[in-house]
Amino acid sequence: MTLKEVKPGITVKVKKLLGEGAVKRRIMDMGLTKGVDVYVRKIAPLGDPVEITVRGYELSVRKADAELVEVQ
């Protein structure tokens, strides 16, 4: 399952980051690394962006980037 598929109000753990190069580095720089807990706060009406809480701060992630974060 990817971060994009998680329903609002659920906390998940990052299992794996997909993608390569600069895209993967950008996701990691946002604090989304393997093993970190992510709380999905809400999803915009059209599904983009996804608002999450990670490492104690709020973050909005594009749908395309959320697809690259595998969670459990």
GIZI-V949261 format. One record per helix or strand. SS is the DSSP state (alpha for helix, beta for strand). FROM is the first residue (numbers start at 1). LEN is the number of residues. If there is no record, write none. Layout:
ss: (SS & SS)
from: (FROM & FROM)
len: (LEN & LEN)
//
This chain:
ss: (beta & alpha & beta & alpha & beta & beta & beta & alpha & beta)
from: (2 & 3 & 11 & 21 & 37 & 50 & 57 & 63 & 69)
len: (1 & 3 & 7 & 9 & 7 & 5 & 5 & 4 & 3)
//
